[in-house]
Amino acid sequence: MAVTVLAAGAVGAGWWWLQQPLMLAKPSVELSIEPGTAPLQVAQAWVAAGVQTDPRFLYEWFRWSGQSKKIRAGSYEVHAGISPRELLDKMVKGEQTLEQLRIIEGWNFRQLRAAIAAAPALKQTLAAMSDEQVMAALGAPGQAPEGRFFPDTYAYSRGVSDLTVLRRAHALMQKRLDSAWAGRADGLPLRNADEALILASIVEKETGAAADRGLVAAVFVNRLKVGMPLQTDPTVIYGLGTDFDGNLRKVHLLTDTPFNTYTRGGLPPTPIAMPGLAALQAALHPTPSKALYFVSRGDGTSQFSDDLAAHNRAVNKYQRGR
């Protein structure tokens, strides 16, 4: 009888403990659980991080619950008031603490690398790698990195590798590009999906107003069809790299680089930025138009012209005030 009473008391005490708030060494405690971490190690890690209890109690609760093997790897944060039951529930459900990396349309790879280097709680592995080494690590050796990462917001667990996030962005761009290329309009002067990506990157950089995007694409498609140089400033600026000081001069337009579309015909050798989905779609479904020219109106929109005479009139009106 006494043994039964003691056992019942122990069960009751254990049940009571499961509902009680855990003491924490600080207002919030964070822990990253790597894949394959044993339940006992998880319990010990929480205590080492600042949960003030006996790790054996936590481990026995994990084991007794029958859910110890369901604990998910990831980054977690707990606050004052959390009970042992709630702690296990959080890990089983995978309710992680996530950070975000936002990749902006029109960024180049140099800007992307800077954003990754500044991203909070991201395990940094890329700093010592060249661009070529980064692409090799992503499983795309020999591929130029420019334009190969889809602009989006990527949530990630604290402590995850920067390469992991970059791999997701690379895979998503390939998926979006493949889909857009498969549904492309007929008669485009593009030989493959890579050329579509290059054109989309130019459209991304040249579009001031979203409503003009399809016509901007049409101008460049029309120029490619008739063998006219693209003559687009963003490609020249890209070719100047870090030497560009923000002021595009006539000498720059005359200085030949692989990306100078004033001195060279056709598309540049690689994208010049990361295009978003709208730019991809515009490049592969340009607005029906005969326009070969456009000029900024000064308000973010552009004036499109079919011939040089009309274009010169537009330049005089909107750029020279005549």
C-alpha positions as CSV (number, residue, x, y, z in Angstrom):
1,M,0.0,0.0,0.0
2,A,2.8,2.4,0.9
3,V,4.6,1.7,-2.4
4,T,1.4,2.5,-4.3
5,V,1.0,5.7,-2.5
6,L,4.6,6.7,-3.2
7,A,4.3,5.8,-6.8
8,A,1.1,7.8,-7.1
9,G,2.8,10.7,-5.4
10,A,5.7,10.6,-7.8
11,V,3.4,10.6,-10.8
12,G,1.4,13.5,-9.3
13,A,4.6,15.4,-8.7
14,G,5.8,14.7,-12.2
15,W,2.5,15.8,-13.7
16,W,2.6,19.0,-11.6
17,W,6.2,19.7,-12.8
18,L,5.2,19.4,-16.5
19,Q,2.8,22.3,-16.1
20,Q,5.0,24.6,-14.2
21,P,7.0,27.5,-15.8
22,L,10.7,26.6,-16.2
23,M,13.2,29.0,-14.6
24,L,15.4,30.8,-17.1
25,A,18.8,32.4,-16.6
26,K,17.7,35.3,-18.8
27,P,14.5,36.7,-20.3
28,S,14.8,34.5,-23.4
29,V,16.9,31.4,-24.1
30,E,17.9,30.4,-27.6
31,L,19.1,27.1,-28.9
32,S,20.0,25.6,-32.3
33,I,19.5,21.9,-32.6
34,E,21.5,20.2,-35.3
35,P,20.1,17.3,-37.2
36,G,20.8,14.0,-35.5
37,T,21.1,15.4,-32.0
38,A,20.1,12.8,-29.4
39,P,17.2,13.7,-27.0
40,L,19.6,13.5,-24.0
41,Q,21.9,16.0,-25.8
42,V,18.9,18.2,-26.5
43,A,18.0,18.3,-22.8
44,Q,21.6,19.0,-21.8
45,A,21.9,21.8,-24.4
46,W,18.8,23.6,-23.1
47,V,20.2,23.6,-19.6
48,A,23.6,24.8,-20.8
49,A,21.8,27.6,-22.8
50,G,20.0,28.8,-19.7
51,V,17.0,26.6,-18.8
52,Q,17.5,26.1,-15.0
53,T,16.4,22.6,-14.3
54,D,18.0,19.1,-14.1
55,P,18.7,17.9,-17.6
56,R,17.7,14.4,-16.5
57,F,14.2,15.6,-15.8
58,L,13.9,17.1,-19.3
59,Y,15.3,14.0,-20.9
60,E,13.0,11.6,-19.0
61,W,10.0,13.8,-20.0
62,F,11.1,13.6,-23.6
63,R,11.5,9.9,-23.4
64,W,8.3,9.2,-21.4
65,S,6.2,11.3,-23.7
66,G,7.0,9.0,-26.6
67,Q,7.8,12.0,-28.8
68,S,11.6,12.2,-28.2
69,K,12.3,10.9,-31.8
70,K,9.9,13.6,-33.2
71,I,12.1,16.5,-32.0
72,R,13.0,18.6,-35.0
73,A,16.3,20.2,-35.8
74,G,16.2,24.0,-36.0
75,S,16.6,27.3,-34.1
76,Y,14.3,27.8,-31.1
77,E,13.7,30.6,-28.6
78,V,11.8,30.3,-25.4
79,H,10.6,33.0,-22.9
80,A,9.7,33.1,-19.3
81,G,6.6,31.2,-18.5
82,I,7.2,28.2,-20.8
83,S,6.6,24.8,-19.2
84,P,8.4,21.5,-20.0
85,R,5.3,20.3,-21.8
86,E,5.2,23.5,-24.0
87,L,9.0,23.2,-24.6
88,L,8.7,19.7,-26.0
89,D,5.6,20.7,-28.0
90,K,7.5,23.6,-29.6
91,M,10.3,21.3,-30.8
92,V,8.0,18.5,-32.0
93,K,5.9,21.0,-34.0
94,G,9.1,22.7,-35.3
95,E,8.0,26.2,-34.1
96,Q,11.4,27.7,-34.9
97,T,12.7,31.2,-34.5
98,L,13.3,32.4,-38.0
99,E,15.2,35.2,-39.6
100,Q,14.7,36.6,-43.1
101,L,16.9,37.5,-46.0
102,R,15.3,39.7,-48.6
103,I,16.8,39.7,-52.1
104,I,15.8,42.7,-54.1
105,E,15.0,42.8,-57.8
106,G,17.8,44.5,-59.8
107,W,20.6,43.7,-57.3
108,N,23.8,42.4,-58.7
109,F,25.7,39.5,-57.1
110,R,28.1,41.8,-55.3
111,Q,25.1,43.4,-53.5
112,L,23.7,40.0,-52.7
113,R,27.0,38.9,-51.2
114,A,27.0,42.0,-49.0
115,A,23.4,41.4,-47.8
116,I,24.3,37.8,-47.0
117,A,27.4,38.9,-45.0
118,A,25.2,41.3,-43.0
119,A,22.3,38.9,-42.5
120,P,21.6,38.2,-38.8
121,A,22.3,34.8,-37.2
122,L,23.4,33.3,-40.5
123,K,26.4,31.0,-40.4
124,Q,29.0,32.7,-42.6
125,T,31.0,30.4,-44.9
126,L,31.2,32.4,-48.2
127,A,33.5,35.2,-47.2
128,A,36.7,33.4,-48.2
129,M,35.2,32.0,-51.4
130,S,35.6,33.5,-54.8
131,D,32.4,33.9,-57.0
132,E,33.6,30.8,-58.9
133,Q,34.0,28.8,-55.8
134,V,30.6,29.8,-54.6
135,M,29.0,28.5,-57.8
136,A,31.0,25.3,-57.6
137,A,29.8,24.8,-54.0
138,L,26.2,25.3,-55.3
139,G,26.7,22.5,-57.9
140,A,26.9,24.9,-60.8
141,P,30.7,25.0,-61.6
142,G,31.5,27.3,-64.5
143,Q,28.2,29.2,-64.3
144,A,28.5,33.0,-63.9
145,P,26.7,34.0,-60.7
146,E,25.1,37.1,-62.0
147,G,21.3,37.0,-62.3
148,R,21.1,33.4,-61.0
149,F,19.3,34.0,-57.8
150,F,15.6,34.7,-57.5
151,P,14.6,37.9,-55.8
152,D,12.3,37.0,-52.9
153,T,12.2,36.9,-49.1
154,Y,13.8,33.8,-47.6
155,A,13.1,32.7,-44.0
156,Y,15.8,30.7,-42.4
157,S,16.6,29.2,-39.0
158,R,19.3,30.8,-36.9
159,G,22.7,29.3,-37.4
160,V,21.9,27.9,-40.8
161,S,24.6,28.2,-43.4
162,D,24.6,31.1,-45.9
163,L,25.2,28.5,-48.6
164,T,21.9,26.8,-47.7
165,V,19.9,30.0,-48.2
166,L,21.8,30.8,-51.4
167,R,21.1,27.3,-52.7
168,R,17.4,27.9,-52.3
169,A,17.5,31.2,-54.2
170,H,19.6,29.6,-57.0
171,A,17.1,26.7,-57.3
172,L,14.1,29.0,-57.3
173,M,15.5,31.1,-60.1
174,Q,16.2,28.1,-62.2
175,K,12.6,26.9,-61.6
176,R,11.1,30.2,-62.5
177,L,13.3,30.6,-65.6
178,D,12.5,27.1,-66.8
179,S,8.8,27.7,-66.4
180,A,8.9,31.1,-68.1
181,W,11.0,29.7,-71.0
182,A,8.6,26.8,-71.5
183,G,5.7,29.2,-71.9
184,R,7.5,31.8,-74.0
185,A,5.9,33.7,-76.9
186,D,6.6,32.6,-80.5
187,G,9.2,34.4,-82.7
188,L,11.5,35.7,-80.0
189,P,15.1,36.3,-81.1
190,L,16.4,34.3,-78.2
191,R,18.3,31.0,-78.6
192,N,17.9,29.6,-75.1
193,A,16.7,30.3,-71.5
194,D,20.1,31.8,-70.6
195,E,19.6,34.6,-73.2
196,A,16.1,35.1,-71.8
197,L,17.6,35.7,-68.4
198,I,20.1,38.2,-69.8
199,L,17.3,40.1,-71.5
200,A,15.1,40.0,-68.4
201,S,18.0,41.5,-66.4
202,I,18.2,44.4,-68.8
203,V,14.5,44.9,-68.7
204,E,14.6,44.9,-64.9
205,K,17.3,47.7,-64.8
206,E,15.7,49.8,-67.5
207,T,12.1,49.8,-66.2
208,G,11.1,52.9,-64.3
209,A,7.4,52.2,-64.2
210,A,5.8,48.7,-64.0
211,A,3.3,49.6,-66.6
212,D,6.1,50.2,-69.1
213,R,7.9,46.9,-68.6
214,G,6.3,45.1,-71.5
215,L,7.1,47.9,-73.9
216,V,10.7,48.2,-72.6
217,A,11.1,44.5,-73.4
218,A,9.5,45.0,-76.8
219,V,12.1,47.7,-77.7
220,F,15.0,45.4,-77.0
221,V,13.4,42.4,-78.7
222,N,12.7,44.6,-81.8
223,R,16.3,45.8,-81.8
224,L,17.6,42.2,-81.6
225,K,15.4,41.2,-84.5
226,V,16.7,43.9,-86.8
227,G,20.4,43.7,-85.7
228,M,20.4,47.1,-84.0
229,P,22.7,47.6,-81.0
230,L,20.8,47.5,-77.7
231,Q,22.5,50.7,-76.6
232,T,21.4,50.4,-73.0
233,D,23.2,52.3,-70.2
234,P,22.8,49.8,-67.4
235,T,25.0,47.3,-69.3
236,V,27.7,49.9,-69.7
237,I,27.5,50.7,-66.0
238,Y,27.7,47.0,-65.1
239,G,30.8,46.7,-67.3
240,L,32.5,49.5,-65.4
241,G,32.1,47.5,-62.1
242,T,33.3,49.3,-59.0
243,D,34.9,52.0,-61.1
244,F,31.5,53.5,-61.8
245,D,31.1,56.6,-59.6
246,G,27.5,57.2,-60.3
247,N,28.0,59.6,-63.2
248,L,27.8,58.0,-66.7
249,R,29.9,60.0,-69.1
250,K,30.3,59.9,-72.9
251,V,33.7,58.4,-72.6
252,H,32.1,55.4,-70.8
253,L,29.8,54.8,-73.8
254,L,32.8,54.8,-76.1
255,T,35.0,52.6,-73.9
256,D,34.7,49.0,-75.1
257,T,34.0,46.2,-72.6
258,P,32.2,42.9,-73.1
259,F,29.1,44.6,-71.6
260,N,29.1,47.8,-73.6
261,T,26.0,47.5,-75.8
262,Y,27.0,50.7,-77.6
263,T,30.2,49.2,-78.9
264,R,29.0,45.6,-79.3
265,G,26.0,44.1,-80.9
266,G,23.6,41.5,-79.4
267,L,23.2,40.6,-75.8
268,P,26.0,41.0,-73.2
269,P,27.7,37.7,-72.1
270,T,25.8,37.4,-68.8
271,P,22.9,39.0,-66.9
272,I,23.6,42.3,-65.3
273,A,21.3,41.9,-62.3
274,M,18.7,39.6,-60.8
275,P,15.4,40.0,-62.6
276,G,12.1,39.4,-60.8
277,L,9.3,37.3,-62.2
278,A,7.6,40.3,-63.9
279,A,10.8,41.1,-65.8
280,L,11.1,37.4,-66.9
281,Q,7.6,37.4,-68.1
282,A,8.0,40.7,-69.9
283,A,11.2,39.5,-71.7
284,L,9.4,36.3,-72.9
285,H,6.0,38.0,-73.6
286,P,6.8,41.6,-74.7
287,T,4.0,43.9,-75.5
288,P,3.2,43.9,-79.2
289,S,4.8,47.0,-80.5
290,K,7.0,48.4,-83.3
291,A,8.9,50.7,-80.9
292,L,12.7,50.8,-81.3
293,Y,13.3,53.7,-78.9
294,F,12.3,55.1,-75.5
295,V,13.3,58.0,-73.4
296,S,12.4,58.9,-69.8
297,R,9.7,61.5,-69.3
298,G,11.3,62.5,-66.0
299,D,8.5,61.1,-63.9
300,G,9.5,57.4,-63.9
301,T,7.6,56.6,-67.1
302,S,9.0,56.5,-70.6
303,Q,8.0,57.8,-74.1
304,F,8.2,55.1,-76.8
305,S,8.9,55.8,-80.4
306,D,8.8,53.6,-83.6
307,D,11.4,55.6,-85.5
308,L,14.4,57.9,-84.9
309,A,12.7,61.1,-85.9
310,A,9.9,60.6,-83.4
311,H,12.5,59.6,-80.8
312,N,14.5,62.8,-81.3
313,R,11.3,64.9,-80.9
314,A,10.7,63.0,-77.6
315,V,14.3,63.6,-76.4
316,N,13.9,67.4,-77.2
317,K,10.6,67.5,-75.3
318,Y,11.4,65.5,-72.2
319,Q,15.2,65.8,-71.9
320,R,16.0,69.2,-73.4
321,G,12.8,71.0,-72.7
322,R,12.5,72.2,-76.2
